[in-house]
Amino acid sequence: MLHVFKQGGGWKDSDGFEYTIKAINPSDRVKFLEDGWYTSLENAKAIQLDESDYGVDGGEYERDLRDKIKALGGKPAGRSSIERLEQQLADLESKEGQE
C-alpha cells in the first residue's frame, strides 16, 4: 500500500495544516497524482504555500499549459503544479510526435 495526501480534510498536523490521507494500491499511483494527490505530506503543504502566496490562479502561462494539454487529449489535474503540467504536456507532445 502507498499513502497519498491532499490538502483539506479531517487530519491536522502540528502546524495546523489540514489534510486527507489515503492508502492506495501502488498501481493506482498515477491516477491519484493526476487527480491532485501527493506522495508526501510535505509536497501537499508546499502546494498550499504556493497558492497562498500567489493565489489559486497560476496566470496566463498555467492556462496556456492546461489548454494545450486538453487540445492533445490530456486531462490536467485541478491542483497540479506548473512543473507537473509542463511534464504532462511534454509527455503528450512526445507521444504525438511518435505517431
C-alpha positions as CSV (number, residue, x, y, z in Angstrom):
1,M,0.0,0.0,0.0
2,L,1.1,3.6,-0.7
3,H,0.0,6.6,1.2
4,V,-1.2,9.7,-0.7
5,F,-2.1,13.2,0.7
6,K,-4.3,16.0,-0.3
7,Q,-5.0,19.5,1.2
8,G,-8.1,19.7,3.3
9,G,-9.8,17.0,5.3
10,G,-10.1,15.6,8.8
11,W,-6.4,15.3,9.7
12,K,-4.3,18.2,11.1
13,D,-0.5,18.3,11.5
14,S,1.4,20.2,14.3
15,D,1.4,23.4,12.1
16,G,-2.4,23.3,11.7
17,F,-2.3,22.1,8.1
18,E,-5.4,20.2,7.4
19,Y,-5.1,17.2,5.0
20,T,-6.6,13.9,3.9
21,I,-4.6,10.7,3.7
22,K,-5.4,7.6,1.8
23,A,-3.8,4.2,1.5
24,I,-3.9,3.1,-2.2
25,N,-2.7,0.3,-4.4
26,P,0.7,1.4,-5.9
27,S,-0.7,0.6,-9.4
28,D,-3.2,3.5,-8.9
29,R,-0.5,6.0,-8.1
30,V,-0.6,7.9,-11.5
31,K,-4.4,8.2,-11.4
32,F,-4.2,9.7,-7.9
33,L,-1.3,12.1,-8.7
34,E,-3.2,13.3,-11.8
35,D,-6.2,14.0,-9.5
36,G,-4.2,16.3,-7.2
37,W,-2.9,13.9,-4.6
38,Y,0.7,13.9,-3.5
39,T,3.0,11.1,-2.3
40,S,4.2,13.1,0.7
41,L,2.6,15.5,3.2
42,E,5.5,17.9,2.5
43,N,4.6,18.2,-1.2
44,A,0.9,18.7,-0.3
45,K,1.9,21.5,2.1
46,A,4.2,23.1,-0.5
47,I,1.3,23.5,-2.9
48,Q,-0.8,25.2,-0.2
49,L,2.0,27.6,0.5
50,D,2.4,28.4,-3.2
51,E,-1.3,29.1,-3.6
52,S,-1.5,31.3,-0.6
53,D,1.5,33.3,-1.9
54,Y,0.3,33.6,-5.4
55,G,-3.4,32.8,-5.4
56,V,-5.1,29.7,-7.0
57,D,-4.9,31.2,-10.5
58,G,-1.4,30.5,-11.9
59,G,-1.9,33.1,-14.6
60,E,-1.8,33.1,-18.4
61,Y,1.1,30.6,-18.6
62,E,-0.8,28.0,-16.5
63,R,-4.0,28.5,-18.5
64,D,-2.0,28.1,-21.7
65,L,-0.5,24.8,-20.4
66,R,-3.9,23.5,-19.5
67,D,-5.3,24.4,-22.9
68,K,-2.5,22.7,-24.7
69,I,-2.9,19.5,-22.6
70,K,-6.6,19.4,-23.3
71,A,-6.0,20.0,-27.0
72,L,-3.8,16.9,-27.1
73,G,-6.4,14.8,-25.4
74,G,-5.0,15.0,-21.9
75,K,-6.7,15.9,-18.6
76,P,-4.8,18.3,-16.4
77,A,-5.4,17.8,-12.7
78,G,-7.1,20.7,-10.9
79,R,-4.3,21.3,-8.4
80,S,-1.2,20.4,-10.4
81,S,1.9,22.4,-10.1
82,I,3.3,24.2,-13.1
83,E,6.2,21.7,-13.2
84,R,3.7,18.8,-13.3
85,L,1.7,20.5,-16.1
86,E,4.9,21.1,-18.1
87,Q,5.9,17.5,-17.7
88,Q,2.4,16.3,-18.7
89,L,2.4,18.5,-21.8
90,A,5.9,17.3,-22.7
91,D,4.8,13.6,-22.4
92,L,1.7,14.2,-24.6
93,E,3.8,16.1,-27.2
94,S,6.4,13.3,-27.4
95,K,3.6,10.7,-27.7
96,E,2.1,12.7,-30.6
97,G,5.5,13.0,-32.3
98,Q,5.9,9.3,-32.2
99,E,2.6,8.6,-34.0
